[in-house]
Amino acid sequence: MPMIDGAIQDYALTLDKFLDHAAKWRPSTQVVTARADGSTARIGYAGLRERAKRVTSVLNDLGVKTGDRVATLAWNTQAHMECWYAVMGLGAVCHTLNPRLTSEQLAWMLGQSEASILIVSSDLQSLAASITEQAPGVTKVLVIDLSEGDVLDTARLPSVQALEEVIPSEYTDIPWGDFPETTPCGLCFTSGTTGAPKGVTYTHRGNYLHTMRQLQADVSGITSHDVVLPVVPMFHASAWGLPFSAPATGAKLVLPGRHSDGESLAHLIADEGVTIAVGVPTIWTGLLEYIEATDLELPSLKRIMVGGAPMHPALMKRIEDRGICVQTTWGMTELSPLGTAAPPEDERSPETAGRPAVGLDLMLTDHNGKPLAEQRGREGHLWVRGSSVVARYFGQTKDATKDGWFETGDLAVLSEEGQVFITGRSKDLIKSGGEWINPTEIETLISRMSEVALAAVVGRPHPKWGERPVLLVEIREGYTLSDESLLAGLKGHVPNWWIPDEVIRIGAMPLAGTGKIDKLSLRELCATTA
């Protein structure tokens, strides 16, 4: 009798399954949105899925089909999340736009993606109008999150309608996930803090596997008992994947809307019992300063996940002294975006980025891309590969990889125990007198001073040495520190010729739209002060 091979079902890894799962098994678990007036809106996962299906019907009636791009210009809200699942479930691509960029930059991105439909938060209509005037390909604008008294900008926005008014009470249920798992689902442009933005196209399979990696206990470890606050914006790298991870586990999701100041976040965390909050370090500076000034306690908050930039060691200590674990991570848009994370229970220093979870591999090379013979204990250029790593940038024919590896542009050291330490950006290195200066090492030392809020080092052209380092620093409010004291902290820790030639004090450090220090702006500032 012939042997018959067994088989496994072909169950496509598409993102709609996360919301389907939450709606079926955690139907009443809430998604909470903070409104501009201080109130909150809330809905269960089952209700959110139902509304998202109705938005899919609207998009289908507008002719959106698999592979089309639909752009969003919106904050972290329930309505934005409904649109995400509506677009992706249909097989279209959600192109998220960062409202902190200029209209010229956003119009250029829209021209690249060729999106004809733009979904926009009501309070961003003016920006949307400036964008669409420069992006004639946009022929339809749908407005979400209208507050009482808001009106549509019918004079400037093409074919504008309030999405809520066109959501049908009766509709044809368009099936979700009726396409291959390799179908594109999202488009996000890199932040452009050190160069021109590039588009990264995410796929359902890539983001599904990214979600599975993020949910591992040594990474986010989110469970159905958690209350998750993604302060990181949905318009940047899919809010680090949290709008997928939370429904995948049935965790309560708290969306902060537009306001991410310390006071707004503190009260939202306290009122909603947030257990895990996620965002860039600058966010937590404002939160901590508010709760210290008001003596507000946040007993529910167990963990803060940070990424996007190194956290100030003094800030990390102030947070952890309150019994809140700070979990450091590293990633980038091209990785969907999670790369490494420090497990919550590990002993760690502020400098470590943790370890990669299964599904992502790392390699160090020399400046020519040749793998280092010894991968541990030596600084090298960091390369990655994995199921959620970019293979080719949007609109480009040339591969973004070499032999299957993607060059991150970061410099790193791998410890003997496998911890990753990001030591700088290769583009940020300063070449002085033919030798390299790593600004990250200087920034780390300066940032350890309790008086310092933010610090950055950039190179400025020099007639003799080629480049020389300049220190730009933002001092914490109420503190003083002389230039001599700032630079004295470097002596004995870095070579003397690394010590910056000048200290420039800044009232507010310029930040890119993702919360990272904008070194392009700082280089321009240094050029004008030379």
Secondary structure, DSSP 4 states (H G I P E B T S, - for coil): --------------THHHHHHHHHHSTT-EEEEE-TTS-EEEEEHHHHHHHHHHHHHHHHHTT--TT-EEEEE--BSHHHHHHHHHHHHTT-EEEE--TTS-HHHHHHHHHHHT--EEEEEGGGHHHHHHHHHH-TT--EEEEE-PPTT----TTTSTTEEEHHHHS-SS---PPSS-S-TTSEEEEEE---SSS---EEEEEHHHHHHHHHHHTSTTTT---TT-EEEE-S-TTSGGGGGHHHHHHHHT-EEEE-BT--SHHHHHHHHHHHT--EEEE-HHHHHHHHHHHHHHT---TT--EEEE-SSPPPHHHHHHHHTTTPEEEEEEE-GGGSSEEEE--TTS---TTEEEEEPTTEEEEEE-TTSPBPS--SSSEEEEEEEETTS-SS-TT--S-SEETTEEEEEEEEEE-TTS-EEEEEEGGG-EEETTEEE-HHHHHHHHHTSTTEEEEEEEEEEETTTEEEEEEEEEEPTT----HHHHHHTTBTTB-GGGS-SEEEE-SS--B-TTSSB-HHHHHHHHHHH-
